[in-house]
Amino acid sequence: MTANFLRPNVTSLIQHMDQGVLESLKRIYRKNVLRDLVSKDSNEMIPFLKNINMLHVNDRISIAWNQVTLETIRKSWRKLIPLPVPAVC
């Protein structure tokens, strides 16, 4: 087994999910968790934060993934697989 070292800044060229899709997913996830936190009464915030577990995280990631737009996914793959430009009459 050998290790192959890549040049710096190559990740964004070969791993397109790192560019926009994961960033969008993380942003939506954080927004949803903060929305849940703000909607709680001030007495319920500490228990809410203490009760966050992997099931809660998985549910929130699933919700966030469903909110990632198709356009975001298309844009992240545009460098690797360019889409044909529609002809304009």
Buried (B, 14 or more C-beta within 10 A) or exposed (E): EEEEEEEEEEEEEEEBEEBBBBEBBEEBBEEBBEEEEEEEEEEEEEEBEEEEEEEEEEEBBEEBEEBBEEEBBEBBBEEEEEEEEEEEE
